[in-house]
Amino acid sequence: MSKITKSIYRVLFINQGKLYELYARSIYQGELYGFIEVEELIFGERSSVLVNPAEERLQNEFSGVQRTFIPLHYVVRIDEVEREGVSKIRPVEGGDNVMSFPQPLVPPGGGRGKD
């Protein structure tokens, strides 16, 4: 008899100059073009004696969130893991060397006004 287990994913993405590490049970490309949908976020149990302030901060930030949408160009990597770890926020290594995805200099339509 095989045991059916639901996959756990570690998602690393950049948000406001920091690297977020979250664990979730469901990740997929949804209907919003250019975003991935992350559902069923996993956090450690609050009943434990040791409290991790970084994970508690993330848990408070995502409290009440059923699904979050992350822009594809901010995703660093997604791993399928055997068990969840500690969710955390850390500084991006390399500091100022990390740049956001380039934006077009000319707005759509070529920047031409109606003549």
VMD Tcl script that draws the C-alpha trace (Angstrom):
set ca {
  {0.00 0.00 0.00}
  {1.56 3.28 -1.07}
  {1.37 6.36 1.05}
  {0.13 9.41 -0.87}
  {1.87 12.59 0.23}
  {1.27 16.08 -1.00}
  {4.32 17.88 -2.39}
  {5.96 20.71 -0.49}
  {7.65 23.53 -2.37}
  {10.27 26.06 -1.25}
  {9.83 29.37 -3.09}
  {12.61 31.95 -3.15}
  {11.67 35.39 -4.47}
  {12.82 38.97 -4.16}
  {10.50 41.54 -2.59}
  {11.54 45.13 -1.79}
  {15.27 44.28 -1.94}
  {15.03 41.26 0.35}
  {15.04 37.53 -0.38}
  {11.90 35.79 0.89}
  {11.88 32.03 1.50}
  {8.41 30.51 1.83}
  {7.07 26.96 1.93}
  {3.79 26.03 0.26}
  {1.79 22.99 -0.79}
  {0.48 24.33 -4.11}
  {2.20 26.38 -6.82}
  {1.04 26.92 -10.37}
  {0.84 29.44 -13.19}
  {-2.63 30.84 -13.01}
  {-4.80 33.12 -15.08}
  {-2.86 36.31 -14.30}
  {-0.24 36.51 -17.02}
  {3.32 36.82 -15.69}
  {2.53 35.66 -12.14}
  {2.74 32.38 -10.27}
  {0.09 31.52 -7.70}
  {1.24 30.20 -4.34}
  {-1.38 28.59 -2.09}
  {-1.45 26.81 1.26}
  {1.54 28.52 2.86}
  {3.25 26.43 5.53}
  {4.66 27.91 8.74}
  {6.02 26.25 11.89}
  {3.67 25.58 14.76}
  {3.18 28.40 17.25}
  {2.78 25.97 20.14}
  {6.52 25.27 20.26}
  {8.59 26.69 23.10}
  {11.16 28.30 20.79}
  {9.89 31.21 18.74}
  {11.65 32.27 15.56}
  {11.11 36.04 15.13}
  {11.83 35.97 11.37}
  {9.25 33.25 10.73}
  {6.75 34.92 13.05}
  {7.16 38.18 11.09}
  {6.43 36.35 7.82}
  {3.48 34.55 9.37}
  {2.04 37.88 10.49}
  {2.65 39.42 7.06}
  {0.82 36.57 5.32}
  {-1.90 36.01 7.94}
  {-5.30 35.68 6.31}
  {-3.75 35.21 2.84}
  {-5.30 32.29 0.99}
  {-3.30 32.77 -2.20}
  {-0.46 35.08 -3.16}
  {0.62 36.09 -6.65}
  {4.35 36.56 -7.27}
  {5.69 38.18 -10.46}
  {7.70 35.65 -12.48}
  {10.68 37.97 -12.90}
  {11.12 38.18 -9.10}
  {11.20 34.41 -8.57}
  {14.75 33.18 -7.93}
  {13.91 29.47 -7.73}
  {11.29 26.91 -6.76}
  {12.32 23.58 -5.23}
  {10.23 20.54 -4.38}
  {11.43 19.44 -0.93}
  {10.76 16.48 1.35}
  {9.70 18.56 4.35}
  {9.18 22.20 5.19}
  {11.91 24.31 6.72}
  {11.94 27.66 8.42}
  {10.44 30.50 6.40}
  {12.60 33.60 6.51}
  {13.51 36.96 5.04}
  {17.18 37.72 4.44}
  {19.17 40.38 2.65}
  {19.95 39.72 -1.00}
  {23.58 38.72 -1.35}
  {25.45 41.10 -3.58}
  {23.49 44.04 -2.20}
  {23.27 46.82 -4.77}
  {24.36 44.56 -7.65}
  {20.83 43.13 -7.94}
  {18.67 45.04 -10.36}
  {15.00 44.70 -11.14}
  {13.86 43.44 -14.52}
  {14.45 46.14 -17.16}
  {11.45 48.26 -18.05}
  {10.95 49.76 -21.53}
  {12.13 53.36 -21.92}
  {9.53 54.13 -24.56}
  {5.90 53.57 -23.55}
  {3.78 51.29 -25.72}
  {2.73 53.01 -28.93}
  {6.17 54.55 -29.46}
  {5.50 57.57 -27.27}
  {3.88 59.39 -30.19}
  {1.04 61.71 -29.45}
  {-1.94 62.26 -31.74}
  {-1.02 64.75 -34.47}
}
mol new
graphics top color blue
foreach p $ca { graphics top sphere $p radius 0.5 }
foreach p [lrange $ca 0 end-1] q [lrange $ca 1 end] { graphics top cylinder $p $q radius 0.2 }
display resetview
